Amino acid sequence: MLTLSEFLASLGHNIILLSAFTAWLSAQLLKVLTSFLEHREFNAERLVGSGGMPSSHTALVVSLAFATGLQDGFASSTFAIAVILASIVMYDAAGVRNAAGKQAKVINRLVHQMRVEHTLPDIKLKELLGHTPLEVLAGAALGILVAYAFDIFR
């Protein structure tokens, strides 16, 4: 039976997993930096929040797919599965979640305007949910770079 320490050690040798996690973490750290450069203040929520530059979801799944291709081959079925997964996540990030964020922004404005005339509870929907195509592209580029770096230095 596999012990906990053996399990954790085996995770530490999984280049695909390490690549994907590193791409996600790098994107989250870059979000803090880009948010700071844009607003000139530190925003800790950017460490874990969705939306923003670059897309950490995209960086994670693209790194997963590219690292899988590098390790198992770009003609492998595991690479095909990872590419399909990445495509769905990227479509969702730039399409569905981005549209939901725009809708939240409109709803927040409407609620604010209505509060002046009526008694409404003070609610504020999260507006930064999805990504622009540029943020998704930046996440994809980061994912490829991280996976390639792991492949070079392994």
Summary of the structure (lengths in Angstrom):
residues: 154
radius of gyration: 19.1
end to end distance: 27.9
largest distance: 66.5
contacts: 477
relative contact order: 0.18
helix: 75%
strand: 0%
